[in-house]
Amino acid sequence: MQYEAGQFDVIVIGAGHAGVEAGLAAARMGAKTMMITINLDMVAFMPCNPSVGGPAKGIVVREIDALGGEMGKNIDKTHIQMRMLNTGKGPAVRALRAQADKFSYQHEMKKTIENEPNMTLLQGMVESLIIEDGECKGVVTQTGASYRAKTVVITTGTFLRGEIILGDLKYSSGPNNQQPSIKLSEHLQELGFDMVRFKTGTPPRVNSKTIDYSKTEIQPGDEVPRAFSYETTQYITDQLPCWLTYTNAETHQLIDDNLSRSPMYSGMIKGTGPRYCPSIEDKVVRFHDKPRHQIFLEPEGKNTQEVYVQGLSTSLPEDVQMKILATIPGLEKAQLMRAGYAIEYDSIVPTQLWPTLETKKIKNLYTAGQINGTSGYEEAAGQGLMAGINAACRSLDKEEVILDRSDAYIGVLIDDLVTKGTNEPYRLLTSRAEYRLLLRHDNADLRLTEIGRKIGLIHKERYERFLTKKASIEEEKERLSTIRLKPNEETQSVIKAAGGSELKDGILASDLLRRPEMNYSHIKSLIPSEVSLTEDIEEQVEIQIKYEGYIEKSLQQVDKMKKMENKKIPDFIDYDAINGLASEARQKLKEVRPLSLAQASRISGVNPADVSILLVYIEQGKIAKVSAE
């Protein structure tokens, strides 16, 4: 029996990495928000790798923080190791990665949510949505509670009809043996959503006390204090190391001998798995010529002996997993604490979403995270933040927010999903971003703080600090572009020590900084600023001056694309009325319903000729409307 249980502006279903960002964003923007999750002990749980960040993903965490999200702050308070990757390469590919204390991460995030004034946190199982006249009006739980809302965000992760597979064992379950969400998945199919079956996996965990670390290579964190959040001022210094070991020929032979027992190769697993995070059996089969594969041993926290065996994701039977571990240096006597497993789950086809992450089929319903076909905590959190922002904007009658591909990796991620779709769990990579020189770890605040402030997620004091930093960068760049250094003994000595060729004439400080061997500290030693500058300001001055030409080229490309983005396509346009479109292009345009000419040009199957025809048709002004279905 149903009963009316409450009224909210925004309801978020799920409290994983997408759900917590969606709920916190909505509540902090002033929307009365409820977050419903199957198990309150699983808020922000890390069912797979106990880490945050890495290539592209680490930049997403910085972007989440620049917009006013929580992931960066939370990992800064709960990590056990922090490391900047790709420091020997250019700034566009540098990325911060943190090893998390997964239990502290959960508890800290739950505490933050519980202390949020506009937030109600509830344990419950949502089984259906309240739909009236094509609009989502709320949710109904397993107990019959009917909660009304102006907008609803679904962030169910891998729980939708989840099934765990381990050898020949298969059972209905969410991650980590949690209850799966079956009826909600069936309900979404009844509403007419196209669904796909995806698969992901996790490796075994072993007891740290049974590992022989002398046979492995230590992987320490950085000695330099680092943080994801622009608000972090206190740093964790007592870090734990990770350890590196490798598989070998014996490991690979054992896997080959047991492929017939692998659910991946026996046909038991039907879902499509992630290309960029393959299982160990998949790696051995696909890369048979490789003599070894890296295995990282990562502590799951400071108060547990569990160690995550990264690189050994598998669904092979438990007895085979134990034999595999025994072939790996350092793990010969390792005690298995949890077996690895695969999990299959339902996702919606993401081309059924607008760029706001609202569904095209049902108004006021948003989806974010793995339900949209992505993999990774960071990808989920980025989508959750934007879905929460837009659900709150709709409920508060404000303009919704869409990030361009030139604004953020989050913009690239969402545009890829809603425009191109995905036939496998989507992972964000630096190579997916055509403007990656602009989308760097170091400048996320310069790109996105203004947006965060406008929507109410960046408080006044933080915004004022940001404006001061921005002004300081410009002032120092201006100073270096006006001071001419003479080829005196001091200058020549600094240049020579840096490995450069001596000056024959005077040179502007900014031009000297552009030399590859020079950095800001060299310039600073010759002409120190009268104003004390922080390290991040100095870094920004150096990057902006040194890479000015490349950045300018990228900005010119962005301007060209903006012109196409500004050519809007009416939502009601009838593509069947446009003569000359290729049949595939017509079909894809009707499916995606792009909002701009630029988005149309990115759809697979839509060629430049089709875009030209579409442009001419729109500029004529006589646009046929699609009939109401």
Long-range contacts (C-beta under 8 A, 24 or more apart in sequence): 1-144, 2-140, 2-144, 2-145, 2-146, 3-144, 3-145, 3-146, 4-146, 4-148, 5-141, 5-145, 5-146, 5-147, 6-34, 6-120, 6-145, 6-147, 6-148, 7-32, 7-147, 7-148, 7-149, 8-32, 8-33, 8-34, 8-120, 8-147, 8-148, 8-149, 8-150, 9-33, 9-149, 9-150, 9-151, 9-392, 9-395, 9-396, 10-34, 10-149, 10-150, 10-151, 10-152, 10-153, 10-388, 10-391, 10-392, 10-395, 11-35, 11-36, 11-138, 11-139, 11-147, 11-149, 11-151, 11-152, 11-153, 12-36, 12-152, 12-153, 12-155, 12-388, 13-37, 13-126, 13-139, 13-152, 13-153, 13-154, 13-155, 13-156, 13-184, 14-154, 14-155, 14-156, 14-157, 14-159, 14-369, 15-40, 15-42, 15-43, 15-44, 15-113, 15-121, 15-155, 16-42, 16-44, 16-45, 16-155, 16-157, 16-369, 16-380, 17-44, 17-71, 17-369, 17-377, 17-378, 17-380, 17-381, 17-384, 18-155, 18-157, 18-368, 18-369, 18-370, 18-380, 18-381, 18-383, 18-384, 18-387, 19-153, 19-155, 19-368, 19-369, 19-384, 20-44, 20-70, 20-109, 20-113, 20-381, 20-384, 21-64, 21-69, 21-70, 21-71, 21-381, 21-382, 21-384, 21-385, 21-388, 22-153, 22-155, 22-366, 22-368, 22-384, 22-385, 22-387, 22-388, 22-391, 23-113, 23-116, 23-119, 23-388, 24-69, 24-70, 24-112, 24-113, 24-116, 24-119, 24-388, 25-68, 25-69, 25-384, 25-385, 25-388, 25-389, 25-392, 25-457, 26-118, 26-153, 26-388, 26-389, 26-391, 26-392, 26-395, 27-116, 27-117, 27-118, 27-119, 28-68, 28-116, 28-118, 28-456, 28-457, 29-389, 29-392, 29-393, 29-396, 29-455, 29-456, 29-457, 30-118, 30-392, 30-396, 30-456, 31-118, 31-391, 31-392, 31-395, 31-396, 32-118, 33-118, 33-119, 33-120, 33-392, 34-119, 34-120, 34-121, 34-122, 34-147, 34-149, 35-113, 35-119, 35-120, 35-121, 35-122, 36-122, 36-123, 36-124, 36-126, 36-139, 36-141, 36-147, 37-121, 37-122, 37-123, 37-124, 38-123, 38-124, 38-125, 38-159, 38-174, 38-178, 38-179, 38-181, 39-123, 39-178, 39-179, 40-110, 40-121, 40-123, 41-106, 42-106, 42-176, 42-178, 43-106, 43-109, 43-110, 43-113, 43-121, 44-74, 44-105, 44-106, 44-109, 44-110, 45-102, 45-106, 45-175, 45-176, 46-100, 46-102, 46-105, 46-106, 46-377, 47-158, 47-175, 47-176, 47-202, 48-175, 48-200, 48-202, 49-298, 49-308, 49-310, 50-99, 50-100, 50-101, 50-102, 50-105, 50-298, 50-299, 50-300, 50-301, 50-308, 51-97, 51-98, 51-99, 51-100, 51-298, 52-79, 52-97, 52-98, 52-100, 52-228, 52-377, 52-378, 53-95, 53-96, 53-97, 53-98, 53-228, 53-378, 54-85, 54-95, 54-97, 55-85, 55-86, 55-93, 55-95, 55-429, 55-430, 56-95, 56-409, 56-428, 56-429, 56-430, 56-432, 56-433, 57-95, 57-376, 57-378, 57-379, 57-428, 58-85, 58-95, 58-96, 58-97, 58-228, 58-378, 58-441, 59-95, 59-409, 59-439, 59-440, 59-441, 59-444, 60-378, 60-379, 60-381, 60-382, 60-408, 60-409, 60-410, 60-413, 60-428, 61-96, 61-228, 61-378, 61-381, 62-96, 62-228, 62-441, 62-444, 62-445, 63-382, 63-408, 63-409, 63-410, 63-444, 63-447, 63-448, 64-378, 64-381, 64-382, 64-385, 64-410, 65-228, 65-229, 65-230, 65-231, 65-444, 66-230, 66-444, 66-445, 66-447, 66-448, 66-449, 66-452, 67-385, 67-389, 67-448, 67-449, 67-451, 67-452, 67-457, 67-458, 68-452, 68-455, 68-456, 68-457, 68-458, 69-381, 69-385, 69-457, 70-109, 70-112, 71-228, 71-377, 71-378, 71-381, 72-227, 72-228, 72-229, 72-230, 72-232, 73-228, 73-229, 73-231, 73-232, 74-105, 74-108, 74-109, 74-112, 75-100, 75-105, 75-228, 76-227, 76-228, 76-229, 76-232, 76-235, 76-236, 77-104, 77-108, 77-236, 78-104, 78-105, 78-108, 79-236, 79-239, 80-236, 80-239, 80-240, 80-299, 80-301, 80-302, 81-220, 81-221, 81-239, 81-240, 81-241, 81-242, 82-221, 82-222, 82-226, 82-227, 82-236, 82-239, 83-221, 83-222, 83-226, 84-222, 84-224, 84-226, 90-547, 91-440, 91-441, 91-442, 91-543, 91-547, 92-430, 92-436, 92-437, 92-439, 92-440, 93-430, 93-436, 94-440, 94-441, 94-442, 95-441, 96-226, 96-228, 96-441, 98-228, 99-221, 99-240, 99-242, 99-298, 99-299, 100-301, 101-300, 101-301, 101-302, 101-303, 102-300, 102-301, 103-300, 103-301, 103-303, 103-304, 104-301, 104-302, 125-179, 125-181, 126-181, 126-184, 127-183, 127-184, 127-187, 128-183, 128-184, 128-187, 129-187, 129-191, 129-362, 129-365, 131-191, 131-362, 134-362, 134-363, 135-362, 135-363, 135-364, 136-362, 136-363, 136-364, 136-365, 137-364, 142-183, 149-395, 150-364, 150-394, 150-395, 151-364, 151-365, 151-366, 151-391, 151-392, 151-394, 151-395, 152-364, 152-365, 152-366, 152-391, 153-366, 153-367, 153-368, 153-384, 153-387, 153-388, 153-391, 154-184, 154-365, 154-366, 154-367, 154-368, 154-371, 155-367, 155-368, 155-369, 155-371, 155-380, 155-384, 155-387, 156-181, 156-184, 156-369, 156-370, 156-371, 157-345, 157-369, 157-370, 157-371, 157-380, 158-200, 158-343, 158-345, 158-370, 159-345, 160-184, 160-185, 160-188, 160-345, 160-346, 160-347, 160-371, 161-185, 161-186, 161-344, 161-345, 161-346, 162-343, 162-344, 162-345, 163-343, 163-344, 163-345, 164-341, 164-342, 164-343, 165-263, 165-268, 165-269, 165-315, 165-341, 165-342, 165-343, 165-344, 166-263, 166-315, 166-317, 166-318, 166-339, 166-340, 166-341, 166-342, 167-261, 167-263, 167-315, 167-316, 167-317, 167-318, 167-320, 168-261, 168-263, 168-266, 168-268, 168-317, 170-263, 170-268, 173-343, 174-343, 175-202, 175-343, 185-346, 188-346, 188-348, 191-361, 191-362, 192-361, 193-348, 193-349, 193-352, 193-359, 193-361, 194-348, 194-349, 194-352, 195-346, 195-347, 195-348, 195-349, 196-272, 196-346, 196-347, 196-348, 196-349, 196-373, 196-423, 197-270, 197-271, 197-272, 197-344, 197-345, 197-346, 197-347, 198-271, 198-272, 198-273, 198-344, 198-345, 198-346, 198-347, 198-370, 198-373, 198-424, 198-425, 199-269, 199-270, 199-271, 199-272, 199-273, 199-342, 199-343, 199-344, 199-345, 199-425, 200-273, 200-274, 200-277, 200-342, 200-343, 200-345, 200-375, 200-425, 201-273, 201-279, 201-313, 201-314, 201-315, 201-340, 201-341, 201-342, 201-343, 202-313, 202-340, 202-341, 202-343, 203-280, 203-308, 203-309, 203-310, 203-311, 203-312, 203-313, 203-314, 203-340, 204-309, 204-312, 204-314, 204-321, 204-325, 204-336, 204-337, 204-338, 204-339, 204-340, 205-300, 205-306, 205-307, 205-308, 205-309, 205-336, 205-337, 205-338, 206-306, 206-307, 206-309, 206-325, 206-331, 206-334, 206-335, 206-336, 206-337, 207-305, 207-306, 207-307, 207-334, 207-335, 207-337, 208-299, 208-305, 208-306, 208-307, 209-305, 209-335, 210-333, 210-334, 210-335, 211-243, 211-297, 211-307, 211-330, 211-331, 211-334, 212-329, 212-330, 212-331, 212-332, 212-333, 213-243, 213-297, 213-330, 214-330, 215-245, 215-329, 215-330, 216-243, 216-244, 216-245, 216-297, 216-329, 216-330, 217-243, 217-244, 217-245, 218-243, 218-244, 219-243, 219-244, 219-296, 230-445, 230-462, 230-466, 231-462, 240-299, 240-302, 242-296, 242-297, 242-298, 242-299, 243-296, 243-297, 243-330, 244-294, 244-295, 244-296, 244-297, 245-295, 245-297, 245-328, 245-329, 245-330, 245-331, 246-292, 246-293, 246-294, 246-295, 246-328, 246-329, 247-280, 247-292, 247-293, 247-295, 247-311, 247-312, 247-327, 247-328, 248-291, 248-292, 248-327, 248-328, 248-329, 249-291, 250-327, 251-284, 251-324, 251-327, 251-328, 252-284, 252-288, 254-320, 254-323, 254-324, 254-327, 255-280, 255-281, 255-284, 255-316, 255-324, 256-284, 258-316, 258-317, 258-320, 259-285, 261-316, 261-317, 261-320, 262-315, 262-316, 263-315, 263-342, 264-315, 264-342, 269-315, 269-342, 269-344, 270-344, 271-344, 271-345, 272-423, 272-424, 272-425, 273-342, 273-424, 273-425, 274-375, 274-424, 274-425, 274-427, 275-424, 275-427, 276-427, 276-429, 277-313, 277-375, 277-425, 277-427, 278-313, 279-313, 279-314, 279-315, 279-342, 280-311, 280-312, 280-313, 280-314, 280-324, 281-314, 281-316, 295-328, 297-330, 305-337, 306-337, 306-338, 309-340, 312-340, 313-340, 314-340, 315-340, 315-341, 315-342, 316-340, 345-370, 346-371, 347-371, 347-372, 347-373, 348-372, 348-373, 349-373, 349-421, 350-417, 350-418, 350-421, 350-422, 351-417, 351-418, 351-419, 351-420, 351-421, 351-591, 351-592, 353-417, 353-418, 354-418, 354-595, 355-402, 355-414, 355-415, 355-418, 355-595, 355-599, 356-386, 356-387, 356-390, 356-400, 356-401, 356-402, 357-383, 357-386, 357-387, 357-390, 357-414, 357-418, 358-390, 358-394, 358-400, 360-593, 364-391, 364-394, 366-390, 366-391, 370-425, 372-417, 373-417, 373-421, 373-422, 373-425, 373-426, 374-413, 374-417, 374-422, 374-425, 374-426, 374-427, 374-428, 375-425, 375-426, 375-427, 376-427, 376-428, 378-428, 379-413, 379-426, 379-427, 379-428, 382-409, 382-410, 382-413, 382-414, 383-410, 383-413, 383-414, 385-410, 386-410, 386-414, 389-455, 389-457, 393-455, 398-455, 401-451, 401-455, 403-448, 403-451, 404-562, 404-565, 405-433, 405-434, 405-435, 405-561, 406-435, 406-438, 406-439, 406-558, 406-561, 406-562, 407-447, 407-448, 407-451, 408-439, 408-444, 408-447, 408-448, 409-433, 409-439, 412-439, 415-599, 415-602, 418-592, 419-592, 419-594, 419-599, 419-602, 419-603, 420-602, 420-603, 420-604, 434-557, 435-554, 435-557, 435-558, 437-547, 437-550, 437-551, 437-554, 438-551, 438-554, 438-555, 438-558, 440-543, 442-536, 442-539, 442-540, 442-543, 443-540, 443-543, 445-469, 446-470, 446-540, 469-534, 469-536, 469-537, 472-531, 472-533, 472-537, 473-537, 473-540, 473-541, 473-544, 475-531, 476-529, 476-531, 476-533, 476-537, 476-538, 476-541, 477-510, 477-541, 477-544, 477-545, 479-509, 479-529, 480-508, 480-509, 480-510, 480-513, 480-523, 480-527, 480-541, 480-545, 481-508, 481-509, 481-510, 482-508, 483-508, 483-509, 483-527, 484-508, 484-509, 485-509, 485-512, 485-526, 485-527, 490-526, 491-526, 494-522, 494-525, 494-526, 495-522, 498-522, 510-545, 513-542, 513-545, 513-546, 514-545, 514-546, 514-548, 561-598, 564-596, 564-597, 564-598, 564-601, 565-596, 565-597, 565-598, 565-599, 566-596, 567-596, 567-597, 567-598, 567-615, 567-618, 568-595, 568-596, 568-597, 569-594, 569-595, 569-596, 569-597, 569-599, 569-600, 569-614, 569-618, 570-618, 570-623, 570-625, 571-595, 572-623, 572-625, 572-626, 573-618, 573-623, 573-624, 573-625, 573-626, 574-623, 574-624, 574-625, 574-626, 574-627, 575-626, 576-626, 577-624, 578-613, 578-614, 578-617, 578-624, 579-613, 580-613, 581-610, 581-613, 581-614, 582-607, 582-609, 582-610, 585-610, 589-614
